[in-house]
Amino acid sequence: MSAPPSSGQAVARTGTPPSARHGWVQAAVTVLAGVIVMGVLAALGLWAAGGTGIPDNGFPRVVAATVVMAGGGSVRLAGDAGALADTRAGLTAIPLSVTLAGALVIATGFLRPLRHRAMAGASELAGWAARIAVLWLAALVGLALAARQTFTVPLGNGTIGDIGDIGDLFGVNPSIGYTTDLAPTLLFGFLWLAGVLVLALLASRGAPLPARLLRRQESVRPAAYAMVVLLLACVCVGVMIGLVVAATRGHPARTLAVVLLALPNVIWPAFTIGLGATWNGRVDGPFGLPMPHLLDQVLRTPDVSTLDLHSLAQYDGRVWWLVAVDAVLTVGAAFAMAARSPARIRPWRHAVHMALALVAAVLTICLICRISAHYGLSLIGIGDLGGGLSGVLFLEPRLWSALGLAALWGLVAGFAGGLLATRVRPRSEVP
């Protein structure tokens, strides 16, 4: 009688590792943990911002809408003011604090079953990711269906008399609300999840890769890890600044709301500005930016404003410290990249890798940190009837100059980090 097969032989025969056989439970835990963390962070941030006063018990629905937006979903503003009036509304923004928290939790849950593995097949990784994707999209559907509500906008005194009486006369009852576009929510939610899982595989040294990709990990994985470290370091610096501001400058609830909802929306564009990038923007009407008062002051002008080191320095000369902070962070990230790379790689190759990685990181920041919001009410062709109900807000980068500066900084920082790594390595490791 032959001996029973060992556990390793059983795995080889079935071709299905334990992480794949029991993947649905682990995938459910991963997705549930990510949604819970995002929901709790969104609820705390909205509570700090005064969102508990939303009428019609709308706070849970606003929390659901915030999680949908953070997960790549599409939330559309909608308005109605009757047959003789017109409303125009739009919102494009991502609460990146909530996004970052969910991404870290889901990435950790995705990588955990794969630890202590030297290699994994492409089919296994795809199957494990597919389980998470199916459950993630199901969660997005439930959140999207819950994230819908409409509010009535009270008319006050405007520029042509008692607007409330005119609204009653013409049957104008303006309302504004939000709803979710289900198809774009599922599409962009899937792309968001795919980006999180791919970046988790690339940035983790211990996660297994298919055999055909192993030869490329020497250049890709250290660079991806360095960019993750760089962006998280920026967020950590922002958290420390936020805590200091909350403790010393007053308005702790407002500062806490920014930290919990939109800290990367503030700190990552500030990082690009420290590199020399330029952003254009404008704030008008009742809108406000999730940013320090200094930036709101620069952008609240009749025309489109330029946001860069020079324009900010006219209001506060301390912004030049951004350059020094960026230099420390980028060189530190380049050193981390070089330290994780094989010793045979020359500093000039580190410079190229760092330049490409930093360009990719700055491109991501420019794409996800854009802000655009507008709302307007008009009656029989008369615009801005609401007496302060209309407004516009937008913030967008000058993309190509930002990418060019990122490439230049990456070359310099990568070369410096490569030289530092060479000096601190033991002599036995240096070719």
Helices and strands as residue ranges (DSSP letters): H 7-14, H 18-21, H 23-48, G 51-53, H 59-70, E 75-80, E 85-92, H 96-111, G 112-114, H 122-146, E 149-152, E 157-158, E 161-162, H 163-170, E 175-180, H 182-203, G 211-216, H 217-248, H 252-274, E 279-284, H 293-299, E 305-307, H 309-313, G 317-320, H 321-340, H 347-368, E 371-379, E 391-397, H 399-424, G 427-429
